[in-house]
Amino acid sequence: MDFKFIPINMEYVKEIDSWNYKGFIEEVMMTPYFESFKKTKMLKGPGGCDGFIALIDNEAAGLFEFNVKGNIMEIGLALKPNLIGKGFGTKYVKQGIEFGIQYYDIHFDSVKLVVDPKNKAAIRVYEKAGFKKVEQKENEIEMKMIL
């Protein structure tokens, strides 16, 4: 399965805002998109990141966010709730990173992300994709992949 990535728009922001996850994940943080749009008419996510929708058969399947800091790509991501646990995670992560590398056309040395320590399934996916734990705090684990 191949994901197609396109820049986020307000229709997708609203759709993702309605996604409900079971368990510890409360919601995907969409508030920054609404706030930035209200202020600047531009859609910027948490920390000023660029948001992209991952499509499968022209339907939203996930959110992928990028923050470029020099030669480090910081990512945030979410897969649509009904796709979780179906074996798409590692491929989704790898395809999103590859898209980001091509989109920004920068030589990145590494990719970073932060994950909730209780999200064991996501941690396994990130490790399968090539990430290693760098630092663990009480409520988050920082992971890094060397490119």
Helices and strands as residue ranges (DSSP letters): E 4-7, H 10-17, H 31-40, G 46-48, E 50-56, E 59-69, E 72-79, G 81-83, H 89-104, E 110-115, H 120-129, E 132-136, E 141-146
